[in-house]
């Protein structure tokens, strides 16, 4: 292999790495754009995991996230977390989560999030796990959750 | 007229005295710790053995109330403490963290043992009967409540504060859930130095 080929290969591989690093995966359904769904790796002794993503509504009518299902857990729920003084309060949004027209709703740590209960397998960082979101108007959307390390509270967006 | 003024004066003098007394006491009190926080912790550790906070006599400790089905505050806090201990190094060997479950029904010693193994750090995980846990939570002014979820299970609302107790077992400070890592290091260093 001569130096030129080697150099070109190196350049190609750098481009490849760059593309992977910049790859915040996303999904589209009608007017909705779902950016970088991720879930936290499971911890030993715990069968819950939480999930996050950004949902952008490019349309002129509101939509509503009604439910989430995943293969890796018994149930997926939409939760809101609020601090009242020093008390952390959880609330399940059984009526779903509105995505107003033209708005971006961010599910993120210490805030709105998905809660997976009865997680039935170990979730390890970098795994991609299938899931499905159901919206009132956009219907069912198949997505993938990227698993990120537990106990960090930071998504790629914050890095 | 004078007869009517006397009781008014008596009331005024009493109110003034009370106000002055209040100010005086407040000046000499130790700030926000007017209400005592903390107390003896006698629960069961992750190995199923009895634990008494008196065994930590002379050493500082931190106390956090949480549960293993906790998605965010508990793993974040326990990871922060482990990271802080690593960063401080040798002096942190004196420090113990007590992780007290507010969900003793699900968090048995065995579950807790597995759970704290995720984080490292010198942590003792404690459970007990619901009454024993309630008693300790009360001493620390901790609020917790079950919140039912649609799958038939529940999650918990709970006070997400890390309590810092000094070498005499007295309340020194708290680290709130919103505080960043450098605050952990600064406050825990201070706790170890005193």
Contacts between the chains, C-beta under 8 A, distances in Angstrom:
chain1	res1	chain2	res2	distance
A	40	B	71	7.5
A	40	B	75	8.0
A	43	B	68	7.9
A	43	B	75	6.1
A	43	B	115	6.5
A	43	B	118	4.5
A	44	B	114	4.7
A	44	B	115	6.5
A	44	B	117	5.9
A	44	B	118	5.4
A	45	B	68	5.5
A	45	B	111	5.2
A	45	B	112	7.1
A	45	B	113	7.5
A	45	B	114	3.4
A	45	B	115	3.4
A	45	B	116	7.9
A	45	B	117	7.5
A	45	B	118	7.3
A	46	B	68	4.8
A	46	B	69	6.3
A	46	B	70	7.9
A	46	B	115	6.0
A	47	B	69	7.5
A	48	B	69	5.0
A	48	B	70	7.8
A	48	B	71	5.7
A	49	B	71	7.3
A	50	B	71	4.1
A	50	B	72	6.5
A	74	B	151	6.5
A	75	B	150	7.2
A	75	B	151	4.0
A	77	B	149	6.0
A	77	B	150	6.2
A	77	B	151	7.1
A	79	B	155	7.7
A	81	B	72	6.9
A	83	B	160	7.5
A	83	B	177	6.7
A	83	B	178	7.2
A	86	B	159	5.2
A	86	B	160	6.3
A	86	B	161	4.6
A	86	B	174	7.7
A	86	B	176	6.1
A	86	B	177	7.1
A	87	B	143	5.1
A	87	B	157	6.1
A	87	B	158	6.8
A	87	B	159	5.2
A	87	B	160	7.2
A	88	B	72	7.8
A	88	B	73	5.3
A	88	B	157	6.5
A	88	B	158	6.1
A	88	B	159	7.6
A	88	B	160	4.3
A	88	B	177	6.7
A	89	B	147	7.9
A	89	B	157	4.6
A	90	B	147	5.5
A	90	B	155	4.8
A	90	B	156	7.4
A	90	B	157	6.1
A	91	B	147	7.2
A	92	B	147	7.6
A	92	B	149	5.2
A	92	B	150	6.0
A	92	B	155	7.9
A	94	B	150	5.9
A	109	B	72	5.8
A	109	B	76	8.0
A	110	B	72	6.4
A	110	B	177	7.8
A	113	B	71	7.1
A	113	B	72	7.8
A	115	B	71	6.2
A	115	B	149	7.6
A	115	B	155	7.3
A	117	B	69	7.7
A	117	B	149	6.9
A	117	B	151	5.5
A	117	B	153	5.8
A	118	B	151	7.1
A	118	B	153	7.9
A	150	B	75	5.6
A	150	B	118	7.3
A	151	B	75	4.0
A	151	B	76	6.0
A	151	B	78	7.2
A	151	B	79	3.7
A	151	B	118	7.3
A	151	B	119	7.0
A	152	B	76	8.0
A	152	B	79	7.5
A	153	B	72	7.0
A	153	B	76	5.2
